[in-house]
């Protein structure tokens, strides 16, 4: 995750020394995509292997010109995540990169001291894990189980930290950058008291990160065992969702056959009518906890350039917080009604 952020060491103009001459310590990018994934990236993401490094350099130059104080990693592999997430649109990739760092700076409760060992209790609870097998489209399945969370043990922000680190680990894989991920959320046993912790202010920030502040492609969100209260929860979430993402939500209730149309039983654990054995969280926990060194570079203290415009920020401060608090008070009667 870490990398050289000194923009003065890059070469934005033609005729300057090559990047390798200026930055001998920068890791050289080596593509790990299979031929099939190279083809998929070309067709779906507009990624042309022959132009890949040129595109990365173009984004690097834009960062150095427009956001010289961003403090971001400028390695090829890191910048490629943002280009792929925005189908190699330079401007959109740059905005995503700025949002990525802005999110880290504006929510210290989530991003301070962000490392696997700090969220070990959440991992041990089984709140979030990744199924051991990918789906037929090559996508990892992230399994979230809110019923495993006891609010008296730690705040909801700890759960968000665990999800974020899970995504950070997954996105290190180029295969995931191209294929995206699928989310399986089991809302069995979610009560009104738990739902009340996920108000509009938290919802706006989480959705803002997933949609506009993190370089990952969320291809489907499968909701299983949702109680009546979920209507209220989704009413809070939906105003912040883009239409494309909202259309990728699938509510299955208790119908496992419906779930199996989206996620095949062969990769699902027995708990969800699958044939892949009992749900085992230990393998993912061990993998994430063993990745402590990957998360030592703390971005939470990064400062954006002073000329950043307000629309660059996903969270605009006290005014948004007050507005969301007001929205939460308005939503509570609806939550009680649904419950």
Secondary structure as GFF3:
##gff-version 3
##sequence-region A 1 339
A	DSSP	three_ten_helix	7	9	.	.	.	ID=ss1
A	DSSP	alpha_helix	19	22	.	.	.	ID=ss2
A	DSSP	alpha_helix	35	45	.	.	.	ID=ss3
A	DSSP	three_ten_helix	49	51	.	.	.	ID=ss4
A	DSSP	alpha_helix	52	66	.	.	.	ID=ss5
A	DSSP	alpha_helix	76	85	.	.	.	ID=ss6
A	DSSP	alpha_helix	90	106	.	.	.	ID=ss7
A	DSSP	alpha_helix	108	111	.	.	.	ID=ss8
A	DSSP	three_ten_helix	116	119	.	.	.	ID=ss9
A	DSSP	alpha_helix	120	125	.	.	.	ID=ss10
A	DSSP	beta_strand	128	130	.	.	.	ID=ss11
A	DSSP	beta_strand	140	145	.	.	.	ID=ss12
A	DSSP	three_ten_helix	146	148	.	.	.	ID=ss13
A	DSSP	alpha_helix	156	170	.	.	.	ID=ss14
A	DSSP	alpha_helix	174	179	.	.	.	ID=ss15
A	DSSP	beta_strand	181	186	.	.	.	ID=ss16
A	DSSP	alpha_helix	192	195	.	.	.	ID=ss17
A	DSSP	alpha_helix	200	212	.	.	.	ID=ss18
A	DSSP	beta_strand	218	224	.	.	.	ID=ss19
A	DSSP	alpha_helix	230	238	.	.	.	ID=ss20
A	DSSP	alpha_helix	243	246	.	.	.	ID=ss21
A	DSSP	beta_strand	249	251	.	.	.	ID=ss22
A	DSSP	alpha_helix	256	262	.	.	.	ID=ss23
A	DSSP	three_ten_helix	265	267	.	.	.	ID=ss24
A	DSSP	three_ten_helix	270	272	.	.	.	ID=ss25
A	DSSP	alpha_helix	282	289	.	.	.	ID=ss26
A	DSSP	three_ten_helix	292	295	.	.	.	ID=ss27
A	DSSP	three_ten_helix	310	312	.	.	.	ID=ss28
A	DSSP	alpha_helix	318	338	.	.	.	ID=ss29
###
